[in-house]
Amino acid sequence: MSRSVIFARRAAATVALAVLAMGCQDAGQDEAAAPAAAPSPSPTAPASPTPSPTPLATTAANTADVCRQVDQAILAGSRKITTDSAASVTRDLTGEQVADQLRRNLADLADDVRAQARRAEDPQIRALIQQTADRIDAGSRASRPAAWMSSTFTGIPAQLARDCRA
């Protein structure tokens, strides 16, 4: 089996895992976004003169949308990487050609994620998304981008699921 086939299959498998992880993230965000039922006040509890701010009240208005758009960009980029990796097998590309194609796909994905960072109104979310774009950009410059995807890219969706939310 040629090295290009091995690289292409490894990249496709890695991206498939990342896409599955993103699917799990979307469900988790939907649950996190659902408002919890407010407890009914007890008759003995004193009324609060001013309501305490909720996390949603202090989060920038577009955080949920920006995080959702980042998820969609990563899903779309992952699908493109998977499609291109699978197609490289039938085109019998060399390992270096597959790696170059993967680098281009990662650079495009980093640009898409960076565009969402510019939209974020919340400075913490903007920084998180910018850091994510920088990490993806590092993969586009990696000498072995398929190995980078296995070691680093697969952790990005989990971090976004945990940290990028309203």
C-alpha positions as CSV (number, residue, x, y, z in Angstrom):
1,M,0.0,0.0,0.0
2,S,1.5,3.4,-1.0
3,R,2.3,6.0,1.6
4,S,-0.2,8.4,0.0
5,V,-3.0,5.9,0.6
6,I,-1.9,5.5,4.2
7,F,-1.8,9.3,4.8
8,A,-5.1,9.9,3.1
9,R,-6.8,7.2,5.1
10,R,-5.3,8.4,8.3
11,A,-6.4,12.0,7.6
12,A,-9.9,10.8,6.7
13,A,-10.3,8.7,9.8
14,T,-9.1,11.5,12.0
15,V,-11.5,14.0,10.5
16,A,-14.3,11.6,10.7
17,L,-13.7,11.3,14.5
18,A,-13.6,15.1,14.7
19,V,-16.9,15.4,12.8
20,L,-18.5,12.9,15.2
21,A,-17.2,14.8,18.2
22,M,-18.7,18.0,16.7
23,G,-22.0,16.3,16.3
24,C,-21.9,15.5,20.0
25,Q,-21.0,19.1,20.8
26,D,-24.0,20.5,19.0
27,A,-26.3,18.4,21.1
28,G,-24.5,19.5,24.3
29,Q,-24.8,23.1,23.3
30,D,-28.5,22.7,22.7
31,E,-29.0,21.3,26.1
32,A,-26.8,24.0,27.7
33,A,-28.7,26.7,25.8
34,A,-32.1,25.5,27.1
35,P,-33.2,27.7,30.0
36,A,-33.5,25.8,33.3
37,A,-36.7,26.0,35.1
38,A,-36.6,28.7,37.8
39,P,-37.3,27.4,41.3
40,S,-40.4,28.8,42.8
41,P,-39.6,31.2,45.6
42,S,-40.2,29.8,49.1
43,P,-42.7,31.8,51.2
44,T,-40.1,32.3,53.9
45,A,-37.3,33.6,51.6
46,P,-37.0,37.4,51.6
47,A,-37.5,39.1,48.2
48,S,-34.3,40.2,46.6
49,P,-34.4,44.0,45.9
50,T,-32.4,43.7,42.7
51,P,-32.1,40.5,40.6
52,S,-28.6,39.1,40.3
53,P,-27.3,39.1,36.8
54,T,-27.4,35.8,35.1
55,P,-24.5,34.5,32.9
56,L,-26.7,35.0,29.8
57,A,-27.3,38.7,30.8
58,T,-23.5,39.4,31.0
59,T,-22.6,37.5,27.9
60,A,-22.3,39.3,24.6
61,A,-25.5,39.1,22.5
62,N,-23.8,37.3,19.6
63,T,-21.8,34.6,21.5
64,A,-24.2,31.8,20.8
65,D,-24.4,32.6,17.1
66,V,-20.6,33.0,16.8
67,C,-19.9,29.7,18.5
68,R,-22.5,28.0,16.3
69,Q,-20.8,29.5,13.2
70,V,-17.4,28.3,14.4
71,D,-18.9,24.8,14.9
72,Q,-20.3,24.9,11.4
73,A,-17.1,26.1,9.9
74,I,-15.2,23.3,11.5
75,L,-17.7,20.8,10.4
76,A,-17.6,22.1,6.8
77,G,-13.8,22.2,6.9
78,S,-13.7,18.6,8.2
79,R,-16.0,17.4,5.5
80,K,-13.8,19.0,2.9
81,I,-10.7,17.4,4.3
82,T,-12.5,14.0,4.4
83,T,-13.7,14.4,0.8
84,D,-10.3,15.6,-0.5
85,S,-8.5,12.8,1.4
86,A,-10.8,10.1,0.0
87,A,-10.4,11.6,-3.5
88,S,-6.6,11.6,-3.2
89,V,-6.7,7.8,-3.0
90,T,-8.4,7.5,-6.4
91,R,-6.0,10.1,-7.9
92,D,-3.0,8.2,-6.5
93,L,-1.4,11.3,-5.0
94,T,2.0,11.1,-3.4
95,G,2.2,11.5,0.4
96,E,3.6,15.0,-0.1
97,Q,0.7,16.0,-2.4
98,V,-1.8,14.7,0.2
99,A,0.0,16.7,2.9
100,D,0.0,19.9,0.8
101,Q,-3.7,19.5,0.1
102,L,-4.4,19.0,3.8
103,R,-2.3,22.1,4.7
104,R,-4.3,24.2,2.2
105,N,-7.6,22.9,3.7
106,L,-6.4,23.7,7.2
107,A,-5.3,27.2,6.2
108,D,-8.7,27.8,4.7
109,L,-10.4,26.5,7.8
110,A,-8.2,28.7,10.0
111,D,-9.3,31.7,7.9
112,D,-13.0,30.8,8.3
113,V,-12.6,30.4,12.1
114,R,-10.6,33.7,12.3
115,A,-13.5,35.5,10.5
116,Q,-15.8,34.4,13.3
117,A,-13.4,35.6,15.9
118,R,-13.6,39.1,14.4
119,R,-17.4,39.0,14.8
120,A,-17.3,38.0,18.5
121,E,-18.4,40.8,20.8
122,D,-17.3,39.0,24.0
123,P,-13.5,39.5,24.4
124,Q,-13.0,36.1,26.0
125,I,-14.9,34.3,23.2
126,R,-13.0,36.4,20.6
127,A,-9.7,35.3,22.2
128,L,-10.8,31.7,22.4
129,I,-11.8,31.6,18.8
130,Q,-8.6,33.4,17.7
131,Q,-6.5,30.9,19.6
132,T,-8.4,28.1,17.9
133,A,-7.7,29.6,14.5
134,D,-4.0,30.0,15.4
135,R,-3.9,26.3,16.5
136,I,-5.5,25.3,13.2
137,D,-3.1,27.5,11.3
138,A,-0.2,25.8,13.1
139,G,-1.5,22.5,11.6
140,S,-1.4,24.1,8.2
141,R,2.3,24.7,8.7
142,A,3.1,21.3,10.2
143,S,5.6,19.0,8.5
144,R,3.2,16.1,9.0
145,P,-0.3,17.6,9.0
146,A,-2.1,14.2,9.2
147,A,-0.2,13.5,12.4
148,W,-1.0,17.0,13.7
149,M,-4.7,16.3,13.1
150,S,-4.5,13.1,15.1
151,S,-2.7,14.7,18.0
152,T,-4.2,18.2,18.1
153,F,-7.2,18.8,15.8
154,T,-9.3,16.1,17.4
155,G,-9.1,18.0,20.8
156,I,-10.4,21.3,19.3
157,P,-14.1,20.4,19.2
158,A,-14.1,19.3,22.8
159,Q,-12.5,22.5,23.9
160,L,-15.0,24.6,22.0
161,A,-17.9,22.5,23.4
162,R,-16.6,23.3,26.9
163,D,-15.5,26.9,26.5
164,C,-17.4,28.5,23.6
165,R,-20.9,29.1,24.9
166,A,-23.2,31.8,26.0
